[in-house]
Amino acid sequence: MRGSPLIKRRLTPALAAVTLVLGAAACGDGSGGGDQVVGLITKTATNPFFVKMKDGAREAARQQGVELQSFAGKQDGDNEAQVQAIENLMSFGAKGFLITPNDSKAIVPSIDRARQQGMLVIALDTPTDPADAVDATFATDNYQAGKLIGQWAKAKFDADGKQAKIAMLDLNANQVSVDVKRDQGFLDGFGIAVGDANRIGDESDPRIVGHDVTDGAEDGGRTAMENLLQKDPSINLVYTINEPAAAGAYQALKAAGKDKDVTIVSVDGGCPGVDNVAKGVIGATSMQFPLKMAALGVEAVTAFARDGTKPQATAGKDFVDTGTQLITDDPQPGVEAKDSAWGKQNCWG
């Protein structure tokens, strides 16, 4: 396969261990095999979201008749591995690549070099900083994902005649774009005025008990929920940045004997999260489509290689919107949704 000797010569030992597993699988799984090389660089190789992304890229490469070379960092935040992956793709003569940046700023100089070489670069899921450092971004509309669960929660609480006391379980203190957009979208959907739309936590609505951070993890969700329950035990609505944080929040609520009295909403659409919708742990979640992101990305790089066509952003947006779908088994009037059975057929992870 084209480029295989270069992997051995140019890679650092640390990245080689990762790439030889991923790259060899891509070369040997029937994903293309033509002279044109398309790259996929994910944050990690183990997160189910990125595993599904690779599945989508592999199948699209097979259909397009191109060779997929895939790489990943050793852990979330591993920028150096992604830098080295770009160097290798440049050496291969790749037509372009898809990347979920581990460091949206630090990766930009490497992306600049690749584009100067004539490669098409597409960010998947996570924008670069600045966003126009790539040719296009294929991603979930995270504001809309948050807005959908906010609208659903608002309709449910209005129908039940309940006044909301809201806990906001965010990602971290860094105000990253995905975190901000989901948080602010939820508040907008629920009808709560925000201050700066680009900043978490500056609203003054008395229905919000407070914000805490989870690192998007189950343990973090549990601790954040415990903290906010201490602040106000009357919480009855919990927004969470993602489904692992929602699972942790539920554990804390159950330990406090409040799991039957509190509604949890979230974003992701992973199979464990959809299972939790079916069990009643999560009231509603907004599903993302990582397989679609990657498949469309491979198709875009292939089109560029053939005739120079570059992808165009979705009308009214500065990125290609790959869609989001509300999943719930408790549908509310005026809020379009699919049930958990549909969710199980379309989930990832």
C-alpha positions in Angstrom: 0.0 0.0 0.0 1.2 3.5 -0.8 3.0 5.2 2.1 3.4 2.1 4.3 7.3 2.3 4.4 7.1 5.9 5.3 5.2 5.1 8.5 8.1 3.0 9.7 10.7 5.5 8.8 9.2 8.8 9.9 7.0 8.1 13.0 8.2 8.5 16.5 8.0 5.3 18.5 5.1 6.5 20.6 3.0 7.4 17.7 4.1 4.4 15.7 2.5 2.1 18.3 -0.8 3.9 17.7 -0.6 4.3 14.0 0.5 0.9 13.1 -2.6 -0.5 14.7 -5.0 2.1 13.2 -3.2 2.6 9.8 -2.7 -1.1 9.2 -6.3 -1.8 10.0 -7.4 0.9 7.5 -5.1 -0.4 4.8 -6.1 -4.0 5.2 -9.9 -3.7 5.7 -10.9 -3.0 2.1 -11.4 0.7 2.6 -10.5 1.8 -0.9 -7.1 0.8 -2.2 -6.8 3.4 -5.0 -3.9 5.7 -5.5 -5.7 8.6 -3.7 -5.0 8.8 0.0 -7.5 10.4 2.5 -6.5 10.8 6.1 -8.6 10.6 9.3 -7.0 12.0 12.5 -9.2 11.6 15.7 -8.6 12.7 19.2 -8.3 9.1 20.5 -8.7 5.6 19.2 -10.9 4.4 22.1 -13.7 6.9 22.5 -16.9 5.3 21.0 -17.7 8.5 19.2 -14.4 8.4 17.3 -14.7 4.6 16.8 -17.9 5.2 15.0 -16.4 8.1 13.1 -13.7 5.7 11.8 -16.4 3.2 10.7 -18.0 5.9 8.7 -14.8 7.0 7.1 -13.8 3.4 6.3 -17.0 2.6 4.5 -17.1 5.9 2.6 -13.5 5.3 1.5 -14.4 1.8 0.2 -17.4 3.3 -1.7 -15.3 6.1 -3.2 -12.4 3.8 -4.1 -9.7 5.7 -2.1 -7.2 4.6 0.5 -8.0 5.6 4.1 -5.0 6.2 6.5 -6.2 6.7 10.1 -4.4 8.1 13.1 -5.2 9.1 16.7 -3.7 10.6 19.7 -2.7 8.5 22.7 -5.2 10.4 24.9 -7.4 13.4 24.7 -5.2 16.5 24.4 -2.4 14.8 22.6 -1.5 17.4 20.0 1.9 16.1 19.2 0.6 12.8 17.8 -1.8 14.8 15.5 1.1 17.0 14.3 3.1 13.9 13.4 0.0 12.4 11.7 -0.3 15.4 9.5 3.4 15.2 8.6 3.0 11.6 7.5 -0.1 12.4 5.4 1.9 15.2 3.7 4.7 12.6 3.0 2.1 10.2 1.6 0.9 12.8 -0.9 -2.6 12.6 0.6 -5.3 14.7 -1.1 -6.7 15.8 2.2 -7.7 14.8 5.7 -10.3 15.0 8.4 -9.3 15.9 11.9 -11.0 16.3 15.3 -8.4 18.7 16.9 -7.0 17.8 20.3 -5.8 21.4 20.6 -7.8 23.8 18.4 -5.1 26.4 18.4 -1.8 24.5 18.6 -2.7 22.3 15.6 -3.2 25.3 13.2 0.4 25.8 12.0 0.5 22.1 10.9 -2.8 22.5 9.1 -1.5 25.7 7.4 1.5 23.7 6.1 -0.8 21.0 4.7 -3.1 23.5 3.0 -0.1 25.2 1.5 0.8 21.8 0.0 -2.6 21.8 -1.7 -4.4 19.5 0.7 -8.1 19.9 1.7 -8.5 20.0 5.4 -11.8 19.4 7.2 -12.4 19.7 10.9 -14.9 17.1 12.3 -17.0 17.8 15.4 -14.6 20.3 17.0 -13.7 23.6 15.2 -10.2 24.9 15.0 -9.3 28.3 16.4 -9.7 30.3 14.3 -12.4 28.3 12.6 -11.3 29.4 9.1 -7.9 27.6 9.6 -9.6 24.7 7.8 -11.4 24.5 4.5 -14.6 23.4 6.2 -16.0 22.1 9.5 -18.5 19.2 9.5 -20.2 19.1 12.9 -23.3 18.9 15.0 -25.1 22.3 15.6 -24.5 22.2 19.3 -26.6 25.2 20.0 -29.6 23.5 18.3 -28.8 20.3 20.2 -29.1 22.2 23.5 -32.1 24.1 22.3 -34.1 20.9 21.5 -33.7 19.5 25.0 -34.5 22.9 26.4 -37.7 23.1 24.4 -38.7 19.5 25.4 -38.1 20.3 29.1 -40.0 23.5 28.9 -43.0 21.8 27.3 -42.9 19.0 29.9 -42.7 21.3 32.9 -45.5 23.5 31.5 -47.7 20.4 30.9 -47.1 19.2 34.5 -47.6 22.7 35.9 -44.2 22.6 37.6 -41.8 25.4 38.4 -38.3 24.5 37.4 -35.3 24.5 39.7 -32.4 23.9 37.4 -28.9 22.4 37.8 -26.5 23.1 35.0 -23.8 20.4 34.7 -21.3 21.7 32.2 -17.9 20.5 30.9 -15.1 22.5 32.5 -14.2 26.1 33.3 -12.5 26.8 30.0 -15.6 28.1 28.1 -15.0 25.8 25.1 -17.3 26.3 22.2 -19.2 22.9 22.4 -19.8 23.5 26.1 -21.0 27.0 25.7 -23.3 26.3 22.8 -25.0 23.4 24.4 -25.5 25.2 27.7 -26.8 28.4 26.1 -28.9 26.5 23.6 -30.6 24.7 26.4 -31.4 27.9 28.3 -32.7 29.5 25.1 -34.9 26.5 24.4 -36.3 26.7 28.0 -37.0 30.4 27.6 -34.3 31.7 30.0 -32.6 34.9 29.0 -28.8 34.7 28.8 -26.3 37.5 29.2 -23.4 37.0 26.8 -24.4 34.2 24.4 -20.7 33.2 24.2 -20.3 32.7 28.0 -21.6 30.2 30.5 -22.9 31.3 33.9 -23.7 35.0 33.5 -27.5 34.6 33.5 -29.5 35.9 36.5 -32.7 33.8 36.3 -33.8 32.6 39.8 -34.8 29.2 38.4 -31.1 28.3 37.9 -29.7 26.9 41.1 -26.2 27.0 39.8 -23.5 25.6 37.5 -20.9 22.9 38.2 -18.3 21.1 36.0 -18.1 17.4 35.1 -15.2 17.0 32.7 -17.8 15.1 30.6 -17.3 12.1 32.8 -19.6 9.9 35.0 -17.6 10.6 38.2 -17.6 14.3 37.5 -21.4 14.3 36.9 -22.0 12.5 40.2 -19.8 15.0 42.2 -21.3 18.1 40.4 -24.8 16.8 41.2 -23.9 16.2 44.9 -22.5 19.8 45.1 -25.6 21.4 43.6 -28.0 19.3 45.7 -26.2 20.6 48.8 -26.8 24.1 47.5 -30.5 23.5 46.8 -32.2 20.1 47.5 -35.3 21.2 45.6 -33.6 20.8 42.1 -36.0 19.1 39.7 -34.4 19.6 36.3 -30.8 18.8 35.4 -29.1 19.8 32.2 -25.9 17.8 31.4 -23.2 18.4 28.8 -23.2 14.7 27.8 -24.6 11.3 28.7 -21.8 10.1 30.9 -22.3 13.2 33.1 -26.0 12.4 33.0 -25.4 8.9 34.3 -23.3 10.3 37.1 -25.9 12.8 38.0 -28.5 10.1 38.2 -26.4 8.1 40.6 -26.2 11.1 43.0 -29.9 11.7 42.7 -30.7 8.1 43.4 -28.4 8.0 46.5 -30.2 11.1 47.7 -33.6 9.4 47.1 -34.6 12.1 44.5 -34.3 10.1 41.3 -38.1 9.8 40.8 -38.6 13.6 41.2 -36.0 15.0 38.9 -35.8 15.2 35.1 -32.4 14.9 33.3 -31.7 16.0 29.8 -28.5 15.6 27.8 -26.7 15.6 24.4 -24.9 12.8 22.6 -26.9 9.9 21.2 -24.5 7.2 22.3 -26.0 3.7 22.7 -25.6 3.7 26.6 -27.4 7.1 26.7 -30.2 5.8 24.5 -30.5 2.8 26.8 -30.8 5.3 29.7 -33.6 7.1 27.9 -35.4 3.7 27.6 -34.9 3.1 31.3 -36.2 6.5 32.2 -32.8 7.7 33.6 -32.6 10.4 30.9 -35.8 12.1 29.9 -34.5 13.3 26.6 -31.3 13.5 24.7 -30.1 15.1 21.4 -28.4 12.6 19.1 -25.3 13.4 17.1 -24.2 11.5 14.0 -20.4 10.9 14.0 -20.6 8.2 11.2 -22.3 10.7 8.9 -19.7 13.4 9.8 -16.8 11.2 8.7 -18.6 9.7 5.6 -19.4 13.2 4.3 -15.9 14.3 5.0 -14.3 11.5 2.9 -16.8 12.2 0.1 -15.8 15.9 0.2 -12.0 15.2 0.0 -12.6 12.7 -2.8 -14.6 15.3 -4.8 -11.9 17.9 -4.2 -9.2 15.4 -5.5 -11.3 14.8 -8.6 -12.3 18.3 -9.7 -11.2 20.8 -7.1 -14.7 21.2 -5.6 -14.7 22.4 -2.0 -17.5 21.8 0.4 -20.0 24.6 1.1 -21.4 25.5 4.5 -25.0 24.8 5.3 -27.2 27.8 4.4 -27.1 30.4 7.2 -24.2 28.7 9.1 -20.5 28.8 9.0 -20.1 25.0 9.0 -21.7 21.9 7.4 -24.5 20.8 9.8 -24.5 17.0 10.1 -27.8 17.0 12.0 -29.2 16.4 15.5 -32.3 14.4 16.5 -34.2 14.6 19.8 -34.7 11.2 21.4 -37.3 10.6 24.1 -40.0 8.2 25.2 -42.0 11.0 26.6 -42.9 13.2 23.6 -44.2 16.7 24.1 -46.5 18.7 21.9 -44.7 21.0 19.4 -41.3 19.3 19.9 -40.5 16.8 17.1 -38.8 13.6 18.5 -38.0 10.0 17.8 -38.4 7.3 20.5 -35.6 5.2 22.0 -36.3 2.3 19.7 -35.4 4.5 16.7 -32.5 5.8 18.8 -31.2 2.2 19.3 -31.1 1.7 15.5 -29.2 4.9 15.0 -27.0 5.3 18.1 -23.2 5.0 18.2 -20.9 3.3 20.7 
